[in-house]
Amino acid sequence: MSEYAKNPFASSHSLDANPFDDPTTVQPTSHDSARFEELSRRERDLAIREQELNQRAEHIRNHGRNNWPPFYPLIYHSISEEIPEASRPLITRLYQLWLVLLATLVMNMVACIALLIAGSSDGGKDLGGSIGYVFIIAPLSFLLWYRPIYNGYMKEQALYYYFYFFFGGFHLLFSIYMIIGIPSTGSAGLIQTIQMYAQGHWAAGVLGTIATVGWVTQGLGNGFYYRQIWNHHTAAGHTMDKAKSELASHGAKAYFTRG
């Protein structure tokens, strides 16, 4: 007797078997593959978009708030985040030299107070001038030569470099002027300091020496980096025509913002 006669319900495919267990019924079609690829692509796009939004939110969180000066924030200043890594040491040194300038301006004022107490005939003029330097030179030096070169290295735009070269050069001349220390100019530089030592006013002489060292330190430092920045500016191919083109394209307002 044949196998089929013995068991009429037997077959190569059992009636009780799950049709989904048959490999021939689960093979994906081309339509299913295309849909799977589309879903995968959408998931990847969403993940990328989410990452971009998170990065943008982080950027706004970090850059959207002012942090300088610390006691009354007016602008955002972060060398580690805004300046390219290769240029960070140079900008850091320039910022440190600007801080030395601040300290020197204050010390120069203190030395001029000592000149007045010591009986200098021009002590009143020197003190008045030194006070004016603290409140004028301090902010102008930041805005006219430090901030432009900071933005110059951040954005690598020519006009910032020309701002820096003009006002930075003026600051170098001012530093030489303050080192000399002509009486009645508001400087407790060399001439004033030597006079104090000669007259036996040692306290005023020591304070004048400290102020003079400060002027020399920040002056030589700024002169050294001025040359380095000039070399970088030349190698980068910045020209006055390029600066004029940038100004025409972006407008003057762009040079006072981080955008």
Residue pairs with C-beta under 8 A, 6 or more apart in sequence:
3 10
4 10
9 15
13 22
19 25
20 26
28 36
62 78
62 81
63 76
63 78
63 81
63 82
63 258
64 76
65 73
65 76
66 73
66 74
66 75
66 76
67 73
67 76
67 77
67 78
68 74
68 75
68 76
68 77
76 82
76 258
77 150
79 88
79 91
79 92
79 95
79 150
80 88
82 150
82 154
82 258
83 91
83 150
83 153
83 154
84 153
84 154
87 153
90 153
90 225
90 228
90 229
91 149
91 150
91 153
93 221
93 225
94 146
94 149
94 150
94 222
94 225
95 146
95 150
97 218
97 221
97 222
97 225
98 141
98 142
98 146
98 218
100 214
100 217
100 218
100 221
101 137
101 138
101 141
101 214
101 218
102 138
103 214
104 211
104 214
104 215
104 217
104 218
105 130
105 133
105 134
105 137
105 138
106 134
107 207
107 210
107 211
107 214
108 130
108 133
108 178
108 186
108 187
108 188
108 211
108 214
108 215
109 127
109 130
109 131
109 133
109 134
110 207
110 211
111 130
111 188
111 192
111 193
111 204
111 207
111 208
111 210
111 211
112 123
112 126
112 127
112 129
112 130
112 186
112 188
113 127
114 188
114 196
114 201
114 203
114 204
114 207
114 208
115 122
115 123
115 126
115 127
115 188
115 192
115 196
115 204
115 208
116 123
116 124
116 126
116 127
117 123
117 204
118 196
118 199
118 201
118 203
118 204
119 201
120 126
120 183
120 192
120 195
120 196
121 183
122 183
122 184
125 184
125 185
125 186
126 183
126 184
126 185
126 186
126 187
126 188
126 192
127 186
128 186
129 184
129 185
129 186
129 187
130 186
130 187
130 188
132 186
133 186
137 174
141 171
144 163
144 167
145 163
145 164
145 167
145 168
145 170
145 171
148 160
148 161
148 163
148 164
148 167
149 160
149 161
149 164
149 168
149 229
151 157
151 160
151 255
151 258
152 160
152 161
152 163
152 164
154 258
156 236
157 243
157 246
158 233
158 238
158 239
158 240
158 242
158 243
158 246
159 243
159 246
159 247
159 255
160 255
161 229
161 233
161 238
161 243
162 238
162 240
162 243
163 255
164 229
165 226
165 229
165 230
165 233
168 222
168 226
168 229
169 226
171 222
172 219
172 222
172 223
172 226
175 215
175 218
175 219
175 222
176 219
177 185
177 187
178 187
178 189
178 215
179 187
179 189
179 190
179 212
179 215
179 216
179 219
180 187
180 189
180 190
180 191
181 187
181 188
181 189
181 190
181 191
181 192
181 193
181 208
181 212
182 189
182 191
183 191
183 192
183 195
187 211
187 215
188 204
188 207
188 208
188 211
188 212
189 208
189 211
189 212
189 215
190 212
192 208
193 205
193 208
193 209
193 211
193 212
196 202
196 204
196 205
196 208
197 205
247 255
